Structure formats: structure tokens, C-alpha cells
Amino acid sequence: MRLEERMSRALERVNNDRYILSLAVGQRADELSKGAKPLLEKNTQNMKYTDIAIDEIANGLLVIDSLVNKK
């Protein structure tokens, strides 16, 4: 799947709020860089932390309810 498609799916998960998505991706990428295990089933060894985070959100594996529902 292309990056544009993955980003579109991830944006849908956060009510199309790019700011919330960028915060969530940044925080998750930081967690991954510090040793957190990816939630994806596929091999993530050659993926960037931000790509892993975007895929986790797009696939509904990482839920950001606390940020989305604060509106």
C-alpha cells in the first residue's frame, strides 16, 4: 500500500485531524525508538519508526481515543 493510502486511513482514525495524527505518530515513533515492540504482524526491521506508527494507527492497532475525544 502506498504512503498516501496509509496516511488517508490513519487520518480517518483521528477524525481527519492532522495535528493529532502528527502528535500520535511522533509519540509512538519515540516509543519505538526506545525499544517498544511494534504491534504490526509484518516484518518491520527495514521500516522507519514513523512508518510503523502510521501503519499501526491506520490498521486500528493503536487507538488514540484520549486525544480524539477531547474536542
Backbone atoms as SQL, in Angstrom:
CREATE TABLE atoms (id INTEGER PRIMARY KEY, chain TEXT, resi INTEGER, resn TEXT, atom TEXT, x REAL, y REAL, z REAL);
INSERT INTO atoms VALUES
  (1, 'A', 1, 'MET', 'N', 0.840, -1.176, 0.000),
  (2, 'A', 1, 'MET', 'CA', 0.000, 0.000, 0.000),
  (3, 'A', 1, 'MET', 'C', 0.887, 1.242, 0.000),
  (4, 'A', 2, 'ARG', 'N', 0.499, 2.234, -0.777),
  (5, 'A', 2, 'ARG', 'CA', 1.280, 3.466, -0.886),
  (6, 'A', 2, 'ARG', 'C', 1.124, 4.328, 0.351),
  (7, 'A', 3, 'LEU', 'N', 2.087, 5.194, 0.581),
  (8, 'A', 3, 'LEU', 'CA', 2.080, 6.067, 1.754),
  (9, 'A', 3, 'LEU', 'C', 0.817, 6.929, 1.801),
  (10, 'A', 4, 'GLU', 'N', 0.384, 7.440, 0.654),
  (11, 'A', 4, 'GLU', 'CA', -0.804, 8.294, 0.623),
  (12, 'A', 4, 'GLU', 'C', -2.032, 7.541, 1.130),
  (13, 'A', 5, 'GLU', 'N', -2.155, 6.275, 0.747),
  (14, 'A', 5, 'GLU', 'CA', -3.288, 5.460, 1.189),
  (15, 'A', 5, 'GLU', 'C', -3.212, 5.199, 2.689),
  (16, 'A', 6, 'ARG', 'N', -2.019, 4.897, 3.179),
  (17, 'A', 6, 'ARG', 'CA', -1.844, 4.629, 4.613),
  (18, 'A', 6, 'ARG', 'C', -2.132, 5.886, 5.427),
  (19, 'A', 7, 'MET', 'N', -1.654, 7.034, 4.939),
  (20, 'A', 7, 'MET', 'CA', -1.914, 8.299, 5.639),
  (21, 'A', 7, 'MET', 'C', -3.404, 8.622, 5.653),
  (22, 'A', 8, 'SER', 'N', -4.073, 8.376, 4.555),
  (23, 'A', 8, 'SER', 'CA', -5.505, 8.644, 4.470),
  (24, 'A', 8, 'SER', 'C', -6.278, 7.789, 5.475),
  (25, 'A', 9, 'ARG', 'N', -5.924, 6.521, 5.568),
  (26, 'A', 9, 'ARG', 'CA', -6.582, 5.627, 6.531),
  (27, 'A', 9, 'ARG', 'C', -6.279, 6.043, 7.961),
  (28, 'A', 10, 'ALA', 'N', -5.037, 6.456, 8.219),
  (29, 'A', 10, 'ALA', 'CA', -4.668, 6.902, 9.566),
  (30, 'A', 10, 'ALA', 'C', -5.421, 8.183, 9.933),
  (31, 'A', 11, 'LEU', 'N', -5.545, 9.100, 8.977),
  (32, 'A', 11, 'LEU', 'CA', -6.280, 10.342, 9.228),
  (33, 'A', 11, 'LEU', 'C', -7.744, 10.067, 9.562),
  (34, 'A', 12, 'GLU', 'N', -8.346, 9.098, 8.881),
  (35, 'A', 12, 'GLU', 'CA', -9.738, 8.739, 9.172),
  (36, 'A', 12, 'GLU', 'C', -9.897, 8.289, 10.618),
  (37, 'A', 13, 'ARG', 'N', -8.881, 7.633, 11.165),
  (38, 'A', 13, 'ARG', 'CA', -8.929, 7.124, 12.546),
  (39, 'A', 13, 'ARG', 'C', -8.914, 8.242, 13.581),
  (40, 'A', 14, 'VAL', 'N', -8.419, 9.424, 13.192),
  (41, 'A', 14, 'VAL', 'CA', -8.344, 10.549, 14.129),
  (42, 'A', 14, 'VAL', 'C', -9.233, 11.705, 13.667),
  (43, 'A', 15, 'ASN', 'N', -10.341, 11.384, 13.035),
  (44, 'A', 15, 'ASN', 'CA', -11.313, 12.395, 12.578),
  (45, 'A', 15, 'ASN', 'C', -10.686, 13.464, 11.686),
  (46, 'A', 16, 'ASN', 'N', -9.759, 13.039, 10.829),
  (47, 'A', 16, 'ASN', 'CA', -9.085, 13.913, 9.861),
  (48, 'A', 16, 'ASN', 'C', -8.368, 15.097, 10.503),
  (49, 'A', 17, 'ASP', 'N', -7.894, 14.915, 11.706),
  (50, 'A', 17, 'ASP', 'CA', -7.148, 15.967, 12.403),
  (51, 'A', 17, 'ASP', 'C', -5.649, 15.699, 12.239),
  (52, 'A', 18, 'ARG', 'N', -5.018, 16.445, 11.353),
  (53, 'A', 18, 'ARG', 'CA', -3.595, 16.233, 11.058),
  (54, 'A', 18, 'ARG', 'C', -2.704, 16.524, 12.266),
  (55, 'A', 19, 'TYR', 'N', -3.108, 17.473, 13.083),
  (56, 'A', 19, 'TYR', 'CA', -2.315, 17.816, 14.265),
  (57, 'A', 19, 'TYR', 'C', -2.277, 16.641, 15.238),
  (58, 'A', 20, 'ILE', 'N', -3.428, 16.065, 15.520),
  (59, 'A', 20, 'ILE', 'CA', -3.487, 14.924, 16.431),
  (60, 'A', 20, 'ILE', 'C', -2.706, 13.750, 15.852),
  (61, 'A', 21, 'LEU', 'N', -2.845, 13.521, 14.539),
  (62, 'A', 21, 'LEU', 'CA', -2.119, 12.423, 13.913),
  (63, 'A', 21, 'LEU', 'C', -0.613, 12.641, 14.028),
  (64, 'A', 22, 'SER', 'N', -0.157, 13.863, 13.795),
  (65, 'A', 22, 'SER', 'CA', 1.288, 14.115, 13.884),
  (66, 'A', 22, 'SER', 'C', 1.791, 13.932, 15.310),
  (67, 'A', 23, 'LEU', 'N', 1.009, 14.360, 16.296),
  (68, 'A', 23, 'LEU', 'CA', 1.394, 14.143, 17.690),
  (69, 'A', 23, 'LEU', 'C', 1.480, 12.653, 18.016),
  (70, 'A', 24, 'ALA', 'N', 0.468, 11.914, 17.590),
  (71, 'A', 24, 'ALA', 'CA', 0.419, 10.479, 17.884),
  (72, 'A', 24, 'ALA', 'C', 1.559, 9.731, 17.204),
  (73, 'A', 25, 'VAL', 'N', 1.820, 10.058, 15.936),
  (74, 'A', 25, 'VAL', 'CA', 2.907, 9.405, 15.205),
  (75, 'A', 25, 'VAL', 'C', 4.244, 9.737, 15.853),
  (76, 'A', 26, 'GLY', 'N', 4.442, 10.985, 16.219),
  (77, 'A', 26, 'GLY', 'CA', 5.690, 11.381, 16.857),
  (78, 'A', 26, 'GLY', 'C', 5.912, 10.677, 18.183),
  (79, 'A', 27, 'GLN', 'N', 4.853, 10.607, 18.989),
  (80, 'A', 27, 'GLN', 'CA', 4.975, 9.952, 20.292),
  (81, 'A', 27, 'GLN', 'C', 5.232, 8.455, 20.135),
  (82, 'A', 28, 'ARG', 'N', 4.510, 7.823, 19.210),
  (83, 'A', 28, 'ARG', 'CA', 4.689, 6.383, 19.004),
  (84, 'A', 28, 'ARG', 'C', 6.074, 6.086, 18.416),
  (85, 'A', 29, 'ALA', 'N', 6.543, 6.916, 17.493),
  (86, 'A', 29, 'ALA', 'CA', 7.874, 6.723, 16.912),
  (87, 'A', 29, 'ALA', 'C', 8.937, 6.841, 18.001),
  (88, 'A', 30, 'ASP', 'N', 8.738, 7.761, 18.937),
  (89, 'A', 30, 'ASP', 'CA', 9.662, 7.911, 20.055),
  (90, 'A', 30, 'ASP', 'C', 9.665, 6.655, 20.919),
  (91, 'A', 31, 'GLU', 'N', 8.468, 6.119, 21.192),
  (92, 'A', 31, 'GLU', 'CA', 8.372, 4.880, 21.980),
  (93, 'A', 31, 'GLU', 'C', 9.095, 3.735, 21.277),
  (94, 'A', 32, 'LEU', 'N', 8.896, 3.631, 19.968),
  (95, 'A', 32, 'LEU', 'CA', 9.532, 2.561, 19.197),
  (96, 'A', 32, 'LEU', 'C', 11.054, 2.710, 19.214),
  (97, 'A', 33, 'SER', 'N', 11.534, 3.949, 19.124),
  (98, 'A', 33, 'SER', 'CA', 12.981, 4.172, 19.123),
  (99, 'A', 33, 'SER', 'C', 13.606, 3.812, 20.468),
  (100, 'A', 34, 'LYS', 'N', 12.788, 3.814, 21.510),
  (101, 'A', 34, 'LYS', 'CA', 13.285, 3.483, 22.850),
  (102, 'A', 34, 'LYS', 'C', 13.055, 2.019, 23.214),
  (103, 'A', 35, 'GLY', 'N', 12.628, 1.223, 22.226),
  (104, 'A', 35, 'GLY', 'CA', 12.543, -0.215, 22.448),
  (105, 'A', 35, 'GLY', 'C', 11.165, -0.823, 22.509),
  (106, 'A', 36, 'ALA', 'N', 10.116, -0.036, 22.332),
  (107, 'A', 36, 'ALA', 'CA', 8.760, -0.601, 22.332),
  (108, 'A', 36, 'ALA', 'C', 8.606, -1.570, 21.158),
  (109, 'A', 37, 'LYS', 'N', 7.861, -2.623, 21.358),
  (110, 'A', 37, 'LYS', 'CA', 7.656, -3.621, 20.312),
  (111, 'A', 37, 'LYS', 'C', 6.570, -3.158, 19.342),
  (112, 'A', 38, 'PRO', 'N', 6.813, -3.237, 18.032),
  (113, 'A', 38, 'PRO', 'CA', 5.782, -2.887, 17.050),
  (114, 'A', 38, 'PRO', 'C', 4.569, -3.799, 17.177),
  (115, 'A', 39, 'LEU', 'N', 3.388, -3.240, 16.942),
  (116, 'A', 39, 'LEU', 'CA', 2.146, -4.001, 17.026),
  (117, 'A', 39, 'LEU', 'C', 1.798, -4.680, 15.703),
  (118, 'A', 40, 'LEU', 'N', 2.544, -4.395, 14.655),
  (119, 'A', 40, 'LEU', 'CA', 2.268, -4.950, 13.329),
  (120, 'A', 40, 'LEU', 'C', 2.706, -6.412, 13.253),
  (121, 'A', 41, 'GLU', 'N', 1.982, -7.194, 12.484),
  (122, 'A', 41, 'GLU', 'CA', 2.301, -8.611, 12.289),
  (123, 'A', 41, 'GLU', 'C', 3.426, -8.816, 11.280),
  (124, 'A', 42, 'LYS', 'N', 3.628, -7.826, 10.391),
  (125, 'A', 42, 'LYS', 'CA', 4.639, -7.992, 9.341),
  (126, 'A', 42, 'LYS', 'C', 6.031, -7.636, 9.855),
  (127, 'A', 43, 'ASN', 'N', 7.039, -7.989, 9.077),
  (128, 'A', 43, 'ASN', 'CA', 8.421, -7.692, 9.426),
  (129, 'A', 43, 'ASN', 'C', 8.650, -6.187, 9.324),
  (130, 'A', 44, 'THR', 'N', 9.065, -5.575, 10.425),
  (131, 'A', 44, 'THR', 'CA', 9.255, -4.126, 10.464),
  (132, 'A', 44, 'THR', 'C', 10.731, -3.734, 10.546),
  (133, 'A', 45, 'GLN', 'N', 11.596, -4.681, 10.356),
  (134, 'A', 45, 'GLN', 'CA', 13.027, -4.446, 10.540),
  (135, 'A', 45, 'GLN', 'C', 13.577, -3.333, 9.639),
  (136, 'A', 46, 'ASN', 'N', 13.091, -3.242, 8.411),
  (137, 'A', 46, 'ASN', 'CA', 13.605, -2.241, 7.469),
  (138, 'A', 46, 'ASN', 'C', 12.695, -1.020, 7.349),
  (139, 'A', 47, 'MET', 'N', 11.760, -0.860, 8.289),
  (140, 'A', 47, 'MET', 'CA', 10.825, 0.269, 8.251),
  (141, 'A', 47, 'MET', 'C', 11.286, 1.372, 9.203),
  (142, 'A', 48, 'LYS', 'N', 10.953, 2.604, 8.859),
  (143, 'A', 48, 'LYS', 'CA', 11.223, 3.733, 9.754),
  (144, 'A', 48, 'LYS', 'C', 10.179, 3.718, 10.867),
  (145, 'A', 49, 'TYR', 'N', 10.547, 4.266, 12.012),
  (146, 'A', 49, 'TYR', 'CA', 9.631, 4.287, 13.152),
  (147, 'A', 49, 'TYR', 'C', 8.335, 5.029, 12.829),
  (148, 'A', 50, 'THR', 'N', 8.437, 6.113, 12.067),
  (149, 'A', 50, 'THR', 'CA', 7.225, 6.861, 11.726),
  (150, 'A', 50, 'THR', 'C', 6.302, 6.041, 10.824),
  (151, 'A', 51, 'ASP', 'N', 6.878, 5.267, 9.910),
  (152, 'A', 51, 'ASP', 'CA', 6.065, 4.417, 9.036),
  (153, 'A', 51, 'ASP', 'C', 5.358, 3.333, 9.842),
  (154, 'A', 52, 'ILE', 'N', 6.048, 2.774, 10.805),
  (155, 'A', 52, 'ILE', 'CA', 5.435, 1.753, 11.672),
  (156, 'A', 52, 'ILE', 'C', 4.265, 2.374, 12.427),
  (157, 'A', 53, 'ALA', 'N', 4.476, 3.561, 12.991),
  (158, 'A', 53, 'ALA', 'CA', 3.427, 4.239, 13.750),
  (159, 'A', 53, 'ALA', 'C', 2.216, 4.542, 12.877),
  (160, 'A', 54, 'ILE', 'N', 2.447, 5.028, 11.665),
  (161, 'A', 54, 'ILE', 'CA', 1.349, 5.335, 10.747),
  (162, 'A', 54, 'ILE', 'C', 0.569, 4.067, 10.424),
  (163, 'A', 55, 'ASP', 'N', 1.276, 2.970, 10.144),
  (164, 'A', 55, 'ASP', 'CA', 0.610, 1.703, 9.836),
  (165, 'A', 55, 'ASP', 'C', -0.183, 1.191, 11.031),
  (166, 'A', 56, 'GLU', 'N', 0.353, 1.326, 12.237),
  (167, 'A', 56, 'GLU', 'CA', -0.361, 0.872, 13.427),
  (168, 'A', 56, 'GLU', 'C', -1.665, 1.649, 13.605),
  (169, 'A', 57, 'ILE', 'N', -1.615, 2.946, 13.381),
  (170, 'A', 57, 'ILE', 'CA', -2.824, 3.763, 13.510),
  (171, 'A', 57, 'ILE', 'C', -3.800, 3.445, 12.380),
  (172, 'A', 58, 'ALA', 'N', -3.297, 3.351, 11.160),
  (173, 'A', 58, 'ALA', 'CA', -4.155, 3.080, 10.001),
  (174, 'A', 58, 'ALA', 'C', -4.874, 1.742, 10.129),
  (175, 'A', 59, 'ASN', 'N', -4.206, 0.755, 10.734),
  (176, 'A', 59, 'ASN', 'CA', -4.802, -0.573, 10.887),
  (177, 'A', 59, 'ASN', 'C', -5.622, -0.713, 12.158),
  (178, 'A', 60, 'GLY', 'N', -5.740, 0.363, 12.924),
  (179, 'A', 60, 'GLY', 'CA', -6.542, 0.326, 14.138),
  (180, 'A', 60, 'GLY', 'C', -5.878, -0.401, 15.293),
  (181, 'A', 61, 'LEU', 'N', -4.578, -0.646, 15.191),
  (182, 'A', 61, 'LEU', 'CA', -3.863, -1.345, 16.259),
  (183, 'A', 61, 'LEU', 'C', -3.485, -0.401, 17.391),
  (184, 'A', 62, 'LEU', 'N', -3.364, 0.865, 17.066),
  (185, 'A', 62, 'LEU', 'CA', -3.010, 1.880, 18.048),
  (186, 'A', 62, 'LEU', 'C', -4.166, 2.870, 18.098),
  (187, 'A', 63, 'VAL', 'N', -4.861, 2.909, 19.207),
  (188, 'A', 63, 'VAL', 'CA', -6.038, 3.767, 19.337),
  (189, 'A', 63, 'VAL', 'C', -5.658, 5.019, 20.109),
  (190, 'A', 64, 'ILE', 'N', -6.061, 6.160, 19.615),
  (191, 'A', 64, 'ILE', 'CA', -5.723, 7.431, 20.256),
  (192, 'A', 64, 'ILE', 'C', -6.997, 8.107, 20.728),
  (193, 'A', 65, 'ASP', 'N', -7.819, 7.369, 21.436),
  (194, 'A', 65, 'ASP', 'CA', -9.104, 7.869, 21.922),
  (195, 'A', 65, 'ASP', 'C', -8.993, 9.104, 22.794),
  (196, 'A', 66, 'SER', 'N', -8.054, 9.112, 23.712),
  (197, 'A', 66, 'SER', 'CA', -7.978, 10.218, 24.665),
  (198, 'A', 66, 'SER', 'C', -7.762, 11.551, 23.964),
  (199, 'A', 67, 'LEU', 'N', -7.034, 11.542, 22.854),
  (200, 'A', 67, 'LEU', 'CA', -6.826, 12.785, 22.103),
  (201, 'A', 67, 'LEU', 'C', -8.012, 13.108, 21.222),
  (202, 'A', 68, 'VAL', 'N', -8.588, 12.096, 20.583),
  (203, 'A', 68, 'VAL', 'CA', -9.658, 12.316, 19.617),
  (204, 'A', 68, 'VAL', 'C', -10.927, 12.800, 20.300),
  (205, 'A', 69, 'ASN', 'N', -11.229, 12.287, 21.479),
  (206, 'A', 69, 'ASN', 'CA', -12.491, 12.612, 22.138),
  (207, 'A', 69, 'ASN', 'C', -12.456, 13.871, 22.987),
  (208, 'A', 70, 'LYS', 'N', -11.350, 14.594, 23.013),
  (209, 'A', 70, 'LYS', 'CA', -11.254, 15.802, 23.831),
  (210, 'A', 70, 'LYS', 'C', -11.885, 17.022, 23.182),
  (211, 'A', 71, 'LYS', 'N', -12.391, 16.911, 21.982),
  (212, 'A', 71, 'LYS', 'CA', -12.942, 18.069, 21.255),
  (213, 'A', 71, 'LYS', 'C', -14.187, 18.608, 21.912);
